[in-house]
């Protein structure tokens, strides 16, 4: 009987182990190979770096308070682009403008297919904290262009213009129209810029074969991948801002009550902030992880090969790192806290704002109900002050994604291209109704340290990376807009 009992336990366990080993064979480790160096023109890299440095000196900061914005800076930036890229402004038609956002069109003589739309934005977030280089000096030093907007995303706009200018200089003739959409308030949601530009496309009944905006980078910083990957994002998270507010009697701080407005608010912030949302993998991220699996370590390949056995362990690994946790759950971050007027006066009110990035499938209503349930006994009021839903992924198996992937391979040989989820927000969300292929990709090779400078101190981009990005954008246009191209 003891033998039968042991066999009853051992046999199923051995079968599970054998099944896991068989599944592991389906995802063998990729052979070690260094990606090739990107091909680019040093002259174009220098040209783009000089233009970007000058553009950074224009402090086009999107402050939430419109009275703080200096719109003369946007005027100055427009002049820089006119002076730096004269052929673009001579040959491209200004189709529409909204504030300081604009649409440019390069019309094909005989269009044979739907147009493409290339996007970027001109505004930046405020620059605070200790910078190694002043954030709006636009200094070129040690092979980098330093300053606010170097990665988000004046670099994209400058490289797009540089690529288009070079095509005009070469006498390139597209076989479909090329549109360029430049937003001026993307950092605030695009309500006065891209959203209004989208109305123009709607009124004109335009459909695009490709919409390409800023997005994922070329990096190995997110996953423990053995080589960099090009993260072409087919979707982006939703976003909502929730304001918490609480009132309590004021008075002298020498005779405080048991709970003040400040302490009630702090407890509410901690209750929310210390309770991470449940983790799950949306189908897009499952496909992303399957495609990068050959370059992951053995344990992660095992988890991916057998999700029924190891799904929870995979999620635990993803959520152990802030960079990958954001791809597997809705994130909730306290970003603004205010209250009080003096160090010895009890605040009569206090406020905090949470910025929430929603996974596709999660609803703003459910998140708000969760926050209210956590803080109801504290007398805290929760209100949604901004909301934009997460969007369903664009087609990342179709012709446009494949053609874009080939353009990546042309310029960045040996770099795997994978579909991804963008955790930030872009102007591209406003253009989703006009294309089945709305993709988000910034063709810049970045280290983890460089990635960490986006919206932070010491933002910078390598001059060489600018040159490769110019070559990439030119190749995208050639592949999509050259007669006899391979866009299937």
C-alpha positions in Angstrom: 0.0 0.0 0.0 2.9 2.4 0.8 4.3 1.8 -2.7 1.0 2.5 -4.3 0.6 5.7 -2.2 4.1 6.9 -3.2 3.4 6.0 -6.8 0.2 7.9 -6.7 2.1 11.1 -5.7 5.3 10.6 -7.7 3.8 9.6 -11.1 1.7 12.8 -11.5 4.6 14.9 -10.3 6.9 13.3 -12.8 4.4 13.8 -15.6 4.1 17.5 -14.7 7.9 17.9 -14.7 8.1 16.1 -18.1 5.3 18.3 -19.5 7.1 21.4 -18.4 10.4 20.2 -19.9 8.7 19.4 -23.2 7.1 22.9 -23.2 10.5 24.4 -22.4 11.9 22.9 -25.6 9.4 25.0 -27.6 11.3 28.2 -26.5 15.0 27.4 -26.8 17.5 30.1 -26.0 18.4 32.3 -28.9 22.0 32.0 -30.1 24.2 34.8 -28.7 24.7 37.4 -31.3 25.5 41.1 -31.1 23.2 43.4 -33.1 24.8 45.3 -35.9 25.6 48.9 -35.7 23.0 51.3 -37.2 23.9 52.9 -40.4 23.5 56.7 -40.6 25.1 59.8 -41.9 27.3 61.7 -39.4 26.5 64.9 -41.3 22.8 64.3 -40.8 23.4 63.5 -37.1 25.2 66.7 -36.6 22.5 68.6 -38.5 19.8 67.1 -36.3 21.7 67.7 -33.1 22.2 71.4 -33.9 18.5 71.8 -34.8 17.5 70.0 -31.6 19.8 72.1 -29.4 18.3 75.2 -30.8 14.7 73.9 -30.4 15.4 73.0 -26.7 16.2 76.6 -26.0 12.6 77.5 -26.8 10.8 76.9 -23.4 7.6 75.5 -24.8 6.4 74.3 -21.4 2.9 73.1 -21.1 1.9 74.3 -17.6 -1.6 73.3 -16.6 -2.3 77.0 -15.8 -2.5 78.7 -19.2 -1.4 82.0 -17.8 2.0 80.5 -17.1 2.6 79.5 -20.7 4.8 81.8 -22.8 3.4 81.4 -26.3 6.2 83.5 -27.8 8.3 80.4 -27.3 6.2 78.4 -29.7 6.4 81.3 -32.2 10.2 81.2 -31.9 10.2 77.4 -32.4 8.2 77.7 -35.6 10.8 80.2 -36.9 13.6 77.8 -36.1 11.9 75.0 -38.1 11.3 77.3 -41.0 14.9 78.4 -41.1 16.4 74.9 -40.5 14.1 73.0 -42.9 13.3 75.4 -45.8 12.4 72.7 -48.4 9.8 71.1 -46.0 8.1 74.5 -45.6 8.4 75.3 -49.3 7.0 72.1 -50.6 4.7 70.8 -47.9 1.2 72.4 -47.7 0.0 73.7 -44.4 -3.4 72.0 -44.3 -4.7 72.9 -40.8 -3.7 74.7 -37.7 -5.1 74.8 -34.2 -3.4 77.1 -31.8 0.3 76.2 -32.3 -0.5 72.7 -33.5 -0.4 72.1 -37.3 -0.8 69.7 -40.1 1.6 69.6 -43.1 1.0 67.6 -46.3 3.4 66.4 -48.9 1.0 65.6 -51.8 1.8 62.8 -54.2 1.4 63.7 -57.9 -0.6 60.5 -58.5 -1.5 58.8 -55.1 -1.8 55.1 -55.4 -2.7 54.2 -51.8 -3.9 55.7 -48.6 -1.6 58.3 -47.0 0.6 57.9 -44.0 0.6 60.2 -40.9 3.8 61.0 -39.0 3.4 62.6 -35.6 5.3 64.5 -32.9 4.7 67.2 -30.3 6.4 70.5 -29.6 5.6 71.0 -25.9 7.5 69.7 -22.9 7.0 69.3 -19.2 8.5 71.6 -16.6 12.1 71.1 -15.6 12.8 70.9 -11.9 15.5 69.4 -9.7 19.3 69.5 -10.0 20.4 69.3 -13.6 24.0 68.6 -14.7 23.4 71.0 -17.6 20.8 73.8 -17.4 17.6 72.2 -18.9 17.0 74.9 -21.6 20.5 75.7 -22.6 20.5 73.1 -25.4 24.1 72.2 -24.9 25.9 69.6 -27.0 28.5 67.9 -24.9 30.3 64.5 -24.8 28.3 63.2 -27.7 24.9 64.1 -26.3 22.3 66.8 -26.7 21.2 67.8 -23.2 17.9 69.5 -22.2 14.2 69.2 -21.7 12.6 67.7 -24.8 15.7 65.9 -25.9 13.8 62.6 -25.6 10.2 63.8 -25.2 9.9 64.6 -27.9 11.5 67.5 -29.8 14.0 64.8 -30.9 11.2 63.1 -32.9 10.0 66.3 -34.6 13.6 67.3 -35.5 14.4 63.9 -36.9 11.2 63.8 -38.9 11.9 67.2 -40.4 15.5 66.2 -41.1 14.5 63.0 -42.9 11.8 64.8 -45.0 14.3 67.6 -45.9 16.8 65.0 -47.1 14.2 63.4 -49.3 13.3 66.7 -50.9 17.0 67.3 -51.5 17.3 63.9 -53.1 14.4 64.5 -55.4 12.3 61.6 -53.9 8.8 61.3 -55.3 6.2 59.6 -53.0 3.4 57.5 -54.5 1.1 58.4 -51.7 0.4 61.6 -49.6 2.5 62.1 -46.5 1.0 64.0 -43.6 2.9 65.5 -40.6 0.9 66.3 -37.5 2.6 68.4 -34.8 0.8 68.9 -31.5 1.5 71.7 -29.0 -0.3 70.5 -25.9 0.3 66.7 -25.8 1.6 66.8 -22.3 -1.9 68.2 -21.2 -3.9 65.6 -23.2 -4.0 67.3 -26.6 -7.5 68.8 -26.1 -6.5 72.1 -27.9 -4.1 70.5 -30.4 -4.3 66.9 -31.7 -7.9 66.5 -30.8 -8.8 69.5 -33.0 -6.5 68.4 -35.7 -8.3 65.0 -35.7 -11.5 66.9 -36.6 -9.9 68.0 -39.8 -9.1 64.4 -40.8 -12.7 63.4 -39.9 -14.2 66.2 -41.9 -12.0 65.3 -44.9 -12.8 61.6 -44.6 -9.1 60.6 -44.6 -7.9 57.1 -43.9 -4.3 56.3 -43.2 -2.4 53.1 -43.9 -0.1 54.0 -41.0 -0.1 56.5 -38.1 3.3 56.6 -36.4 3.9 58.6 -33.2 6.4 58.6 -30.4 6.4 55.5 -28.2 8.6 52.6 -27.3 12.4 52.8 -27.7 15.1 50.4 -28.6 16.4 49.2 -25.3 17.0 46.1 -23.1 16.1 48.1 -19.9 12.5 46.8 -19.4 13.0 43.0 -19.4 16.2 41.0 -18.6 16.7 40.5 -22.3 20.0 39.4 -23.7 19.9 42.1 -26.4 18.0 45.3 -27.2 14.5 45.0 -28.7 12.5 47.5 -30.7 9.3 48.0 -28.8 6.7 49.1 -31.4 3.6 49.8 -29.2 0.2 48.9 -30.7 -1.7 50.3 -27.7 -1.4 52.7 -24.8 -2.8 52.8 -21.4 -5.7 54.9 -20.4 -5.3 57.7 -17.9 -7.3 59.4 -15.2 -6.5 62.0 -12.5 -8.4 61.6 -9.2 -8.3 64.5 -6.7 -8.7 63.7 -3.0 -9.9 66.5 -0.8 -10.6 66.7 2.9 -11.7 69.5 5.3 -11.3 69.8 9.0 -11.4 72.5 11.7 -8.4 74.8 11.5 -6.8 76.4 14.6 -3.5 76.7 16.4 -1.1 73.9 15.9 -0.3 73.9 19.6 -3.7 72.4 20.4 -4.3 69.9 17.6 -7.2 67.5 17.4 -6.6 63.8 17.1 -6.8 63.9 13.3 -6.2 67.0 11.2 -7.0 67.5 7.5 -3.4 66.8 6.7 -3.2 63.5 8.7 -6.5 62.3 7.2 -5.3 63.0 3.7 -1.9 61.3 4.4 -3.7 58.2 5.6 -5.9 58.2 2.6 -2.8 58.5 0.3 -1.1 55.7 2.1 -4.1 53.4 1.9 -4.3 53.8 -1.8 -0.6 53.9 -2.6 0.3 50.8 -0.6 -2.3 48.6 -2.3 -1.1 47.7 -5.8 -3.8 46.8 -8.3 -4.1 43.1 -9.3 -1.7 42.0 -12.0 -2.7 40.3 -15.3 -1.3 40.0 -18.8 -3.4 41.4 -21.6 -3.2 39.5 -24.9 -0.9 42.1 -26.4 1.6 41.6 -23.6 1.4 37.8 -23.9 2.4 38.1 -27.5 5.1 40.6 -26.6 6.6 38.2 -24.0 6.3 35.2 -26.3 8.3 37.0 -29.0 11.1 38.1 -26.7 11.2 34.7 -24.8 14.2 33.3 -26.7 16.4 36.1 -25.3 15.1 35.7 -21.7 16.7 33.7 -18.9 15.8 30.0 -18.5 13.4 30.5 -15.6 11.4 33.1 -17.5 11.3 30.9 -20.6 9.9 28.1 -18.5 7.2 30.3 -17.1 6.2 31.5 -20.5 6.3 28.0 -22.0 3.9 26.7 -19.4 1.6 29.6 -18.4 -0.9 27.3 -16.6 1.8 26.0 -14.3 3.8 29.2 -13.9 1.5 32.0 -14.7 1.5 33.4 -11.2 5.3 33.2 -11.0 5.6 35.0 -14.2 3.4 37.8 -12.9 5.4 37.9 -9.7 8.6 38.3 -11.6 7.1 41.1 -13.7 5.7 42.9 -10.7 9.1 42.7 -8.8 10.4 45.5 -11.0 8.7 48.9 -11.5 9.6 49.0 -15.2 7.8 45.7 -16.0 5.1 46.0 -13.3 3.6 48.9 -15.2 3.0 46.5 -18.2 1.1 44.1 -16.0 -1.2 46.2 -13.9 -3.0 49.5 -13.6 -0.7 51.9 -11.7 -1.8 54.4 -9.2 0.7 57.2 -8.3 0.3 60.2 -5.9 1.7 63.1 -7.8 0.4 66.3 -6.1 -0.1 67.1 -2.4 -1.1 70.5 -1.0 -2.5 72.0 2.2 -1.8 74.5 4.9 -0.7 78.1 5.0 1.8 78.3 7.9 3.9 75.9 10.0 1.9 76.7 13.2 -1.6 76.8 11.7 -3.8 73.7 11.3 -4.9 73.4 7.7 -8.6 73.7 7.1 -8.3 71.6 4.0 -5.8 69.4 2.1 -5.7 67.9 -1.4 -3.8 65.2 -3.2 -4.0 64.1 -6.9 -3.4 60.5 -8.1 -2.4 59.9 -11.7 -3.7 56.5 -12.7 -2.7 54.6 -15.8 -5.3 52.1 -16.8 -4.7 48.7 -18.5 -6.9 48.0 -21.4 -10.0 46.4 -19.9 -9.9 48.3 -16.6 -12.6 51.0 -16.1 -12.3 54.4 -14.6 -15.6 53.8 -12.7 -14.2 50.7 -11.0 -11.0 52.5 -10.0 -13.0 55.4 -8.5 -15.3 53.1 -6.6 -12.2 51.3 -5.2 -10.7 54.6 -4.0 -13.9 55.7 -2.4 -14.3 52.3 -0.6 -10.7 52.6 0.8 -11.2 56.2 2.1 -14.9 56.5 3.0 -14.4 56.3 6.8 -11.9 59.2 6.6 -14.3 61.7 5.2 -12.2 62.1 2.1 -13.9 63.2 -1.1 -12.7 61.7 -4.4 -13.4 63.3 -7.8 -12.3 62.5 -11.3 -10.7 65.6 -12.8 -9.4 64.1 -16.0 -10.2 60.8 -17.8 -9.3 59.1 -21.1 -10.0 55.5 -21.6 -7.5 52.8 -22.6 -7.7 51.9 -26.3 -7.9 48.5 -27.9 -4.6 47.5 -29.7 -4.1 48.3 -33.3 -3.4 45.5 -35.8 0.1 44.3 -35.1 0.0 41.3 -37.4 -0.9 43.2 -40.6 1.0 44.7 -43.5 1.8 48.1 -41.9 3.4 46.5 -38.8 5.4 44.2 -41.0 6.6 47.0 -43.3 7.6 49.2 -40.3 9.5 46.2 -38.8 11.4 45.9 -42.1 12.3 49.6 -41.8 13.7 48.9 -38.3 15.7 46.0 -39.7 17.1 48.1 -42.5 18.6 50.6 -40.1 19.1 48.6 -36.9 20.2 45.1 -38.2 19.7 42.2 -35.8 17.2 44.1 -33.5 14.1 42.0 -32.8 10.8 44.0 -33.3 8.1 43.2 -30.8 4.6 44.6 -30.3 4.3 46.5 -27.0 2.1 48.4 -24.7 2.9 52.1 -24.1 2.5 53.1 -20.5 2.4 56.8 -21.3 0.0 58.9 -23.4 0.5 60.2 -26.9 -1.3 62.3 -29.4 -1.8 59.1 -31.5 -4.9 58.2 -29.4 -6.8 61.1 -31.2 -6.0 59.5 -34.6 -7.1 56.0 -33.8 -10.4 56.4 -35.8 -8.5 57.0 -39.0 -6.3 53.9 -39.3 -6.1 50.2 -38.4 -2.4 50.7 -37.7 -1.7 53.3 -35.1 1.8 52.6 -33.9 4.0 54.2 -31.3 7.7 53.9 -31.7 10.7 56.3 -31.1 13.7 55.0 -33.0 16.4 55.8 -30.4 18.7 53.3 -28.7 18.6 54.1 -25.0 20.3 52.7 -21.9 18.3 52.3 -18.7 20.0 55.5 -17.3 18.9 57.5 -20.4 15.3 56.1 -20.2 15.1 57.3 -16.6 15.7 60.9 -17.6 12.3 61.3 -19.4 10.3 63.8 -17.4 13.2 63.9 -15.0 16.6 65.5 -14.6 19.4 65.4 -17.1 17.3 64.4 -20.1 19.6 63.8 -23.1 20.0 62.0 -26.3 23.1 60.7 -28.1 24.0 62.6 -31.3 24.6 59.2 -33.0 21.1 58.1 -32.0 19.7 61.1 -33.7 21.5 60.2 -36.9 20.1 56.6 -36.8 16.6 58.0 -36.2 16.8 60.3 -39.3 17.8 57.2 -41.3 14.9 55.3 -39.9 12.3 57.9 -40.7 13.6 58.2 -44.2 13.5 54.5 -44.6 9.9 54.3 -43.3 8.8 56.9 -45.9 10.7 55.1 -48.7 9.2 51.7 -47.8 5.6 53.1 -47.5 5.8 55.7 -50.2 8.0 54.3 -53.0 6.3 53.0 -56.1 6.7 49.2 -56.0 7.3 49.2 -52.3 6.6 46.1 -50.1 3.6 47.3 -48.1 1.6 44.3 -49.3 
